[in-house]
Amino acid sequence: MKQPFNPLNSTLARGIREVGFRKWYERELLSSHAHMLLCLLATIAMIASFEAFSGASFEEKVLDTVFVVASGAIALWAMRRYLFLLMHAEEMANQAVCETCETYGRLDVVEENTRTGATAVRCRKCQHEWTLLP
Ligand SMILES: [Zn+2]
């Protein structure tokens, strides 16, 4: 799956080139957990909006409904993003171990297929090459 341009979450190939695989992985995990926190806060906001519903006037109820829908949408988006970032980072980490020397995450990018998202990498220790598949 091709990732759209996103300044907060760089693609795997760009991440490896700029900061190395381990740092890219760490940043993806931090970003995913920030989305989990956003999901939690949006859920609390949604519950609070439900709470404010009782005893409110008609205009306040309309406003509460807007808040419930907005915070619910934010919570769903954040949950989806959290799971995507986490699963993608874990998938890449599982493939980041060199088959020859069993070194983890010390990679250089050989080639990036922007259409399929596959990234050919080379082990920095033994020069073994393989492809990380999305
Ligand atoms: Zn190796």
Residues whose N, C-alpha, C, O or C-beta is under 5 A from the ligand:
A	BS01	ZN	C98 T100 C101 E102 T103 C123 K125 C126 Q127 H128
